[in-house]
Amino acid sequence: MRALEEKMPFNIYVKAIRQIVDGLRNEVAFLGVARYVRRVEEHPKAAVSDVIKMTLGAHGEDIKENEIQVEYSGSEDFTVEVSAASLSQVFDNVISNAIYWLSVKSEIGDRKLAITVDPKNKSVVISNNGAVIAHNIKQALFKGPFVTSKPDGRGLGMFICSEILKRNHGMIQFLPENDSRNTYGSASFMISFH
C-alpha cells in the first residue's frame, strides 16, 4: 500500500484508505478480546503480558509508521483477576497516548516506548520519552473526566482507566521523573494490582 502512496498522484486518497484499513485492523484485533465480555465470568483472569503483547500488536502499524522503538522487559508473566477486555482497555489507552505524544515529537530517530512487567510487585511500568506531563494535568488526570492536553482529546481515557483499575483491585499512577523505574525521565505510568 505504501508503494501506491508514493507512486500515484492521488496518494492522499490512498493514505486515507490506509488509515481506515489500519483502524479496522485494530478493531478486529480487539474483537478477540470482546468475546470475553459476553460471558460473565465469576472470577475473570487475564495474563498481563499476553494482553500487553496483543495491544502492541494492534498498534503495530502506528508504531512502525512513527518509527517508535519499543523496549519490552519482563521474562515472567503474572495473572490478575480482571477480564482481558477491561485490562486491554487500560493498556490500549496508555499505549495510544504514548504513541500520540511520540508521533508529534520532532526527533524522529529518538522515539522510545518502554514497557516493564514486574511479576514480583504485580505491576507494569509504561514509559515514553515524549513530552513531560504538565503539573496541573498530573494533579487532575485520574480524579475526573475531561482532563487533557491533547489538542483534539476528550480527556476521558485515563480517567476511565483509573476507574477500571479501582473496580478490579488495581491503580494507575504517575512515576516521578527522578524515579529509577521511569526509564526516560519523562511520561511514565505504573499500573499495579493488589
C-alpha positions, 0 to 999 in steps of 0.5 A: 500500500505504501508503494501506491502512496508514493507512486500515484498522484492521488496518494492522499486518497490512498493514505486515507484508505490506509488509515481506515484499513489500519483502524479496522485492523485494530478493531478486529484485533480487539474483537478477540478480546470482546468475546470475553465480555459476553460471558460473565465470568465469576472470577475473570483472569487475564495474563498481563503480558499476553494482553500487553503483547496483543495491544502492541500488536494492534498498534503495530502499524502506528508504531512502525509508521512513527518509527517508535522503538519499543523496549519490552522487559519482563521474562515472567508473566503474572495473572490478575483477576480482571477480564482481558477486555477491561485490562486491554482497555487500560493498556490500549489507552496508555499505549495510544497516548504514548504513541500520540505524544511520540508521533508529534515529537520532532526527533524522529530517530529518538522515539522510545516506548518502554514497557516493564512487567514486574511479576514480583510487585504485580505491576507494569511500568509504561514509559515514553520519552515524549513530552513531560506531563504538565503539573496541573494535568498530573494533579487532575488526570485520574480524579475526573473526566475531561482532563487533557492536553491533547489538542483534539482529546476528550480527556476521558481515557485515563480517567476511565482507566483509573476507574477500571483499575479501582473496580478490579483491585488495581491503580494507575499512577504517575512515576516521578521523573527522578524515579529509577523505574521511569526509564526516560525521565519523562511520561511514565505510568505504573499500573499495579494490582493488589 
